């Protein structure tokens, strides 16, 4: 089977080839002895998240604390906090 490489370095794989592989979104690409070798890769997104957490040296208590912080209700909406700062600055300018 032939596949044409476009001017944008894109290659369309024949449907019969991709159908034989099943649902694959990513391929590992290598050049070996003048040939292009495509190997299907099934990315586990949860594994990527776990790897990043390990890289950052975050433990479960750190994650629990971050989630608790994110879920706590804000005392004031963000817009209200900005309005308060603007009002204080305006009063300070008028007083000066």
MMTF fields as JSON, N, C-alpha, C and O atoms, coordinates in Angstrom:
{
  "mmtfVersion": "1.0.0",
  "mmtfProducer": "UNKNOWN",
  "numBonds": 383,
  "numAtoms": 384,
  "numGroups": 96,
  "numChains": 1,
  "numModels": 1,
  "chainsPerModel": [1],
  "groupsPerChain": [96],
  "chainIdList": ["A"],
  "bondAtomList": [4, 2, 8, 6, 12, 10, 16, 14, 20, 18, 24, 22, 28, 26, 32, 30, 36, 34, 40, 38, 44, 42, 48, 46, 52, 50, 56, 54, 60, 58, 64, 62, 68, 66, 72, 70, 76, 74, 80, 78, 84, 82, 88, 86, 92, 90, 96, 94, 100, 98, 104, 102, 108, 106, 112, 110, 116, 114, 120, 118, 124, 122, 128, 126, 132, 130, 136, 134, 140, 138, 144, 142, 148, 146, 152, 150, 156, 154, 160, 158, 164, 162, 168, 166, 172, 170, 176, 174, 180, 178, 184, 182, 188, 186, 192, 190, 196, 194, 200, 198, 204, 202, 208, 206, 212, 210, 216, 214, 220, 218, 224, 222, 228, 226, 232, 230, 236, 234, 240, 238, 244, 242, 248, 246, 252, 250, 256, 254, 260, 258, 264, 262, 268, 266, 272, 270, 276, 274, 280, 278, 284, 282, 288, 286, 292, 290, 296, 294, 300, 298, 304, 302, 308, 306, 312, 310, 316, 314, 320, 318, 324, 322, 328, 326, 332, 330, 336, 334, 340, 338, 344, 342, 348, 346, 352, 350, 356, 354, 360, 358, 364, 362, 368, 366, 372, 370, 376, 374, 380, 378],
  "bondOrderList": [1, 1, 1, 1, 1, 1, 1, 1, 1, 1, 1, 1, 1, 1, 1, 1, 1, 1, 1, 1, 1, 1, 1, 1, 1, 1, 1, 1, 1, 1, 1, 1, 1, 1, 1, 1, 1, 1, 1, 1, 1, 1, 1, 1, 1, 1, 1, 1, 1, 1, 1, 1, 1, 1, 1, 1, 1, 1, 1, 1, 1, 1, 1, 1, 1, 1, 1, 1, 1, 1, 1, 1, 1, 1, 1, 1, 1, 1, 1, 1, 1, 1, 1, 1, 1, 1, 1, 1, 1, 1, 1, 1, 1, 1, 1],
  "groupList": [{"groupName": "UNK", "atomNameList": ["N", "CA", "C", "O"], "elementList": ["N", "C", "C", "O"], "formalChargeList": [0, 0, 0, 0], "bondAtomList": [1, 0, 2, 1, 3, 2], "bondOrderList": [1, 1, 2], "singleLetterCode": "X", "chemCompType": "L-PEPTIDE LINKING"}],
  "groupTypeList": [0, 0, 0, 0, 0, 0, 0, 0, 0, 0, 0, 0, 0, 0, 0, 0, 0, 0, 0, 0, 0, 0, 0, 0, 0, 0, 0, 0, 0, 0, 0, 0, 0, 0, 0, 0, 0, 0, 0, 0, 0, 0, 0, 0, 0, 0, 0, 0, 0, 0, 0, 0, 0, 0, 0, 0, 0, 0, 0, 0, 0, 0, 0, 0, 0, 0, 0, 0, 0, 0, 0, 0, 0, 0, 0, 0, 0, 0, 0, 0, 0, 0, 0, 0, 0, 0, 0, 0, 0, 0, 0, 0, 0, 0, 0, 0],
  "groupIdList": [1, 2, 3, 4, 5, 6, 7, 8, 9, 10, 11, 12, 13, 14, 15, 16, 17, 18, 19, 20, 21, 22, 23, 24, 25, 26, 27, 28, 29, 30, 31, 32, 33, 34, 35, 36, 37, 38, 39, 40, 41, 42, 43, 44, 45, 46, 47, 48, 49, 50, 51, 52, 53, 54, 55, 56, 57, 58, 59, 60, 61, 62, 63, 64, 65, 66, 67, 68, 69, 70, 71, 72, 73, 74, 75, 76, 77, 78, 79, 80, 81, 82, 83, 84, 85, 86, 87, 88, 89, 90, 91, 92, 93, 94, 95, 96],
  "secStructList": [7, 7, 7, 7, 5, 7, 6, 6, 1, 7, 5, 7, 7, 7, 2, 2, 2, 2, 2, 2, 2, 7, 1, 7, 7, 3, 3, 3, 3, 3, 3, 3, 6, 6, 3, 3, 3, 3, 3, 3, 3, 7, 7, 7, 2, 2, 2, 2, 2, 2, 2, 2, 2, 2, 2, 6, 6, 7, 7, 2, 2, 2, 2, 2, 2, 2, 2, 2, 2, 2, 2, 1, 7, 7, 1, 1, 7, 2, 2, 2, 2, 2, 2, 2, 2, 2, 2, 2, 2, 2, 2, 2, 2, 2, 2, 7],
  "xCoordList": [0.836, 0.0, 0.879, 1.942, 0.429, 1.147, 0.473, -0.75, 1.284, 0.789, 1.645, 2.865, 1.004, 1.723, 2.027, 1.159, 3.258, 3.675, 3.356, 3.798, 2.599, 2.213, 3.322, 4.32, 3.138, 4.12, 4.223, 5.203, 3.212, 3.22, 3.696, 3.462, 4.36, 4.871, 3.768, 3.983, 2.608, 1.509, 1.389, 1.603, 1.047, 0.937, -0.411, -0.759, -1.16, -2.443, -2.239, -1.784, -2.58, -2.427, -3.647, -4.765, -3.456, -4.592, -5.569, -5.17, -6.842, -7.887, -7.764, -8.034, -7.369, -7.244, -6.18, -6.301, -5.132, -4.073, -4.57, -4.381, -5.201, -5.674, -6.808, -6.918, -7.643, -8.732, -8.184, -8.77, -7.084, -6.473, -5.881, -5.74, -5.535, -4.944, -5.967, -5.649, -7.176, -8.172, -8.022, -7.297, -8.713, -8.673, -7.32, -7.022, -6.52, -5.208, -5.134, -5.479, -4.68, -4.565, -3.112, -2.826, -2.198, -0.792, 0.085, -0.232, 1.2, 2.179, 3.565, 3.882, 4.383, 5.801, 6.434, 6.199, 7.225, 7.806, 9.322, 9.957, 9.888, 11.337, 11.795, 11.058, 13.009, 13.636, 14.666, 15.575, 14.514, 15.45, 15.869, 15.04, 17.149, 17.717, 16.962, 16.64, 16.688, 16.027, 14.522, 13.888, 13.941, 12.495, 11.885, 12.542, 10.631, 9.877, 9.069, 8.314, 9.241, 8.531, 7.544, 7.936, 6.262, 5.203, 4.736, 4.374, 4.747, 4.272, 3.116, 3.285, 1.928, 0.791, 1.092, 1.679, 0.68, 0.853, -0.499, -1.183, -0.874, -2.119, -1.747, -1.249, -1.991, -1.589, -2.602, -3.81, -2.088, -2.911, -2.8, -1.786, -3.823, -3.767, -3.579, -2.868, -4.201, -4.042, -2.589, -2.079, -1.925, -0.512, 0.331, 1.287, -0.022, 0.72, 0.544, 1.497, -0.656, -0.917, -0.122, 0.511, -0.162, 0.599, 2.097, 2.778, 2.602, 4.025, 4.374, 5.421, 3.513, 3.766, 3.734, 4.56, 2.778, 2.706, 3.967, 4.489, 4.45, 5.677, 6.869, 7.737, 6.904, 7.982, 8.01, 9.078, 6.818, 6.706, 6.837, 6.797, 6.994, 7.117, 5.893, 6.027, 4.706, 3.457, 2.91, 2.864, 2.501, 1.923, 0.42, -0.096, -0.269, -1.726, -2.19, -3.174, -1.529, -1.969, -1.897, -2.748, -0.883, -0.776, -1.96, -2.529, -2.313, -3.424, -4.737, -5.564, -4.927, -6.15, -6.284, -7.374, -5.173, -5.198, -5.531, -6.281, -4.981, -5.256, -6.717, -7.336, -7.263, -8.679, -9.576, -10.544, -9.26, -10.06, -10.017, -11.035, -8.819, -8.699, -9.536, -10.211, -9.492, -10.226, -11.733, -12.485, -12.174, -13.62, -14.208, -15.43, -13.385, -13.952, -14.612, -14.11, -15.737, -16.437, -15.638, -15.033, -15.652, -14.953, -15.75, -16.981, -15.057, -15.764, -16.45, -17.531, -15.826, -16.409, -16.133, -15.09, -17.019, -16.699, -15.485, -15.248, -14.732, -13.513, -13.799, -13.0, -14.92, -15.285, -15.475, -15.119, -16.043, -16.258, -14.926, -14.789, -13.943, -12.626, -11.968, -11.362, -12.083, -11.511, -12.218, -11.563, -13.533, -14.295, -13.882, -13.808, -13.614, -13.191, -11.852, -11.679, -10.905, -9.584, -9.714, -9.086, -10.52, -10.714, -11.346, -10.934, -12.344, -13.003, -12.014, -12.026, -11.163, -10.164, -9.195, -8.865, -8.74, -7.805, -8.471, -7.851, -9.734, -10.45, -10.589, -10.355, -10.975, -11.098, -9.751, -9.691, -8.678, -7.339, -6.937, -6.333, -7.258, -6.916, -7.703, -7.164, -8.98, -9.816, -9.346, -9.409, -8.871, -8.412, -7.095, -6.789, -6.322, -4.987, -5.01, -3.959],
  "yCoordList": [-1.185, 0.0, 1.246, 1.273, 2.247, 3.513, 4.536, 4.565, 5.36, 6.502, 7.692, 7.575, 8.837, 10.007, 10.958, 11.242, 11.443, 12.438, 13.804, 14.107, 14.626, 15.936, 16.957, 16.669, 18.145, 19.217, 19.679, 20.321, 19.355, 19.71, 18.554, 18.548, 17.582, 16.396, 15.564, 14.957, 15.534, 14.715, 13.465, 13.492, 12.379, 11.101, 10.494, 10.397, 10.091, 9.442, 7.938, 7.41, 7.262, 5.809, 5.158, 5.64, 4.085, 3.392, 2.901, 2.454, 2.996, 2.624, 1.153, 0.817, 0.295, -1.123, -1.342, -2.245, -0.504, -0.612, -0.116, -0.784, 1.047, 1.596, 0.761, 0.642, 0.186, -0.662, -1.908, -2.39, -2.422, -3.613, -3.314, -4.216, -2.046, -1.661, -1.347, -1.405, -1.018, -0.582, 0.908, 1.594, 1.41, 2.859, 3.312, 3.105, 3.924, 4.437, 5.9, 6.263, 6.738, 8.163, 8.597, 9.552, 7.907, 8.282, 7.116, 5.947, 7.48, 6.487, 6.931, 8.12, 5.99, 6.243, 6.132, 5.155, 7.113, 7.144, 7.042, 7.79, 6.1, 5.912, 5.68, 5.139, 6.094, 5.792, 4.71, 4.881, 3.583, 2.454, 1.94, 1.499, 1.999, 1.446, 1.908, 1.11, 3.212, 3.769, 3.547, 3.839, 3.038, 2.809, 3.618, 3.9, 3.982, 4.647, 3.565, 2.827, 3.484, 2.472, 3.177, 3.987, 2.865, 3.429, 2.348, 1.246, 2.67, 1.732, 2.387, 3.467, 1.749, 2.34, 2.519, 1.645, 3.661, 3.954, 4.336, 5.208, 3.688, 4.032, 4.77, 4.175, 6.061, 6.92, 6.789, 6.911, 6.542, 6.477, 7.837, 8.135, 8.646, 9.995, 9.985, 10.833, 9.045, 8.964, 8.688, 9.217, 7.864, 7.583, 8.848, 9.057, 9.681, 10.927, 11.854, 12.511, 11.911, 12.746, 12.213, 12.98, 10.902, 10.313, 10.574, 10.852, 10.485, 10.737, 12.186, 12.452, 13.117, 14.534, 14.791, 15.544, 14.168, 14.33, 13.785, 14.386, 12.655, 12.071, 12.983, 13.163, 13.554, 14.464, 15.691, 16.193, 16.167, 17.338, 16.983, 17.857, 15.691, 15.189, 15.532, 15.878, 15.436, 15.691, 14.381, 13.381, 14.385, 13.2, 13.394, 14.487, 12.351, 12.404, 13.51, 14.183, 13.73, 14.834, 16.199, 17.056, 16.407, 17.661, 17.831, 18.916, 16.751, 16.783, 17.027, 17.822, 16.337, 16.521, 17.965, 18.536, 18.557, 19.944, 20.898, 21.855, 20.643, 21.5, 21.414, 22.425, 20.206, 20.025, 20.709, 21.373, 20.553, 21.199, 22.714, 23.389, 23.255, 24.696, 25.161, 26.188, 24.416, 24.804, 24.724, 25.468, 23.826, 23.64, 24.559, 24.684, 25.204, 26.039, 27.263, 27.825, 27.669, 28.824, 30.101, 30.285, 30.952, 32.229, 33.147, 33.139, 33.932, 34.849, 35.955, 36.414, 36.375, 37.384, 36.947, 36.346, 37.224, 36.949, 37.775, 38.852, 37.281, 37.961, 39.388, 40.288, 39.6, 40.938, 41.89, 43.065, 41.378, 42.208, 42.622, 43.749, 41.723, 42.047, 43.149, 44.065, 43.064, 44.093, 45.421, 46.461, 45.404, 46.632, 47.275, 48.5, 46.463, 46.982, 47.693, 48.775, 47.107, 47.717, 49.028, 50.023, 49.036, 50.249, 51.341, 52.499, 50.986, 51.972, 52.562, 53.772, 51.74, 52.233, 53.194, 54.239, 52.853, 53.726, 55.051, 56.112, 54.976, 56.2, 57.121, 58.325, 56.543, 57.347, 57.956, 59.108, 57.186, 57.665, 58.829, 59.792, 58.756, 59.848, 61.113, 62.219, 60.94, 62.105, 62.759, 63.98, 61.946, 62.489, 63.231, 64.115, 62.884, 63.498, 64.851, 65.462],
  "zCoordList": [0.0, 0.0, 0.0, 0.619, -0.686, -0.733, 0.162, 0.297, 0.759, 1.527, 1.112, 0.998, 0.886, 0.403, 1.556, 2.382, 1.605, 2.569, 1.968, 0.86, 2.681, 2.155, 2.381, 3.042, 1.828, 1.99, 3.442, 3.821, 4.256, 5.678, 6.553, 7.762, 5.947, 6.646, 7.294, 8.343, 6.685, 7.181, 6.33, 5.118, 6.982, 6.311, 6.67, 7.847, 5.673, 5.915, 5.838, 4.824, 6.916, 6.944, 6.312, 6.494, 5.584, 4.975, 6.042, 7.117, 5.721, 6.672, 7.089, 8.242, 6.184, 6.528, 7.606, 8.433, 7.59, 8.598, 9.95, 10.967, 9.963, 11.233, 11.81, 13.03, 10.972, 11.456, 12.143, 13.112, 11.657, 12.251, 13.63, 14.456, 13.879, 15.161, 16.233, 17.421, 15.846, 16.818, 17.062, 16.341, 18.09, 18.336, 18.896, 20.072, 18.046, 18.445, 18.044, 16.92, 18.972, 18.687, 18.528, 17.805, 19.194, 19.17, 18.724, 18.943, 18.091, 17.644, 18.078, 18.037, 18.488, 18.693, 17.309, 16.599, 16.923, 15.584, 15.696, 16.439, 14.943, 14.93, 13.493, 12.669, 13.216, 11.925, 12.183, 12.996, 11.477, 11.64, 10.282, 9.487, 10.025, 8.791, 7.543, 6.663, 7.488, 6.315, 6.275, 5.261, 7.347, 7.402, 8.541, 9.543, 8.371, 9.433, 10.132, 9.5, 11.452, 12.232, 13.15, 13.99, 12.987, 13.833, 14.805, 14.393, 16.084, 17.099, 17.84, 18.406, 17.85, 18.553, 20.046, 20.683, 20.584, 22.005, 22.569, 22.034, 23.634, 24.323, 25.592, 26.548, 25.593, 26.707, 27.834, 27.629, 29.005, 30.2, 30.888, 31.519, 30.769, 31.312, 32.837, 33.377, 33.52, 34.974, 35.334, 36.321, 34.536, 34.784, 34.628, 35.374, 33.667, 33.457, 34.659, 35.079, 35.206, 36.383, 37.577, 38.303, 37.769, 38.885, 38.744, 39.731, 37.526, 37.29, 37.62, 38.211, 37.244, 37.529, 39.029, 39.545, 39.743, 41.189, 41.853, 42.791, 41.368, 41.912, 41.629, 42.483, 40.433, 40.056, 40.964, 41.314, 41.343, 42.214, 43.69, 44.556, 43.967, 45.331, 46.18, 47.353, 45.589, 46.304, 46.838, 46.12, 48.08, 48.701, 48.853, 48.619, 49.237, 49.37, 50.329, 50.021, 51.476, 52.341, 51.654, 51.893, 50.798, 50.054, 49.103, 48.981, 48.442, 47.489, 48.223, 47.777, 49.359, 50.149, 50.617, 50.575, 51.064, 51.526, 50.382, 50.571, 49.2, 48.042, 47.624, 47.294, 47.641, 47.273, 48.295, 47.926, 49.581, 50.631, 50.478, 50.635, 50.166, 49.977, 48.787, 48.864, 47.699, 46.491, 46.686, 46.057, 47.554, 47.758, 48.815, 48.895, 49.627, 50.688, 50.066, 49.093, 50.636, 50.057, 50.3, 51.356, 49.324, 49.438, 50.345, 50.32, 51.138, 52.033, 51.232, 51.599, 50.151, 49.261, 47.835, 47.575, 46.918, 45.517, 45.105, 45.652, 44.158, 43.713, 43.274, 43.53, 42.622, 42.169, 43.33, 43.244, 44.43, 45.611, 46.227, 46.704, 46.222, 46.77, 45.946, 46.502, 44.652, 43.773, 44.014, 44.081, 44.144, 44.383, 45.701, 45.793, 46.723, 48.016, 47.896, 48.456, 47.178, 46.99, 46.222, 46.583, 45.173, 44.371, 45.227, 45.154, 46.04, 46.902, 47.899, 48.128, 48.495, 49.451, 48.773, 49.335, 47.58, 46.874, 46.501, 46.576, 46.101, 45.725, 46.942, 46.843, 48.103, 49.32, 49.717, 50.146, 49.575, 49.938, 49.035, 49.508, 47.756, 46.837, 47.169, 47.127, 47.498, 47.831, 49.107, 49.247, 50.046, 51.326, 51.18, 51.98, 50.179, 50.014, 49.375, 49.185]
}
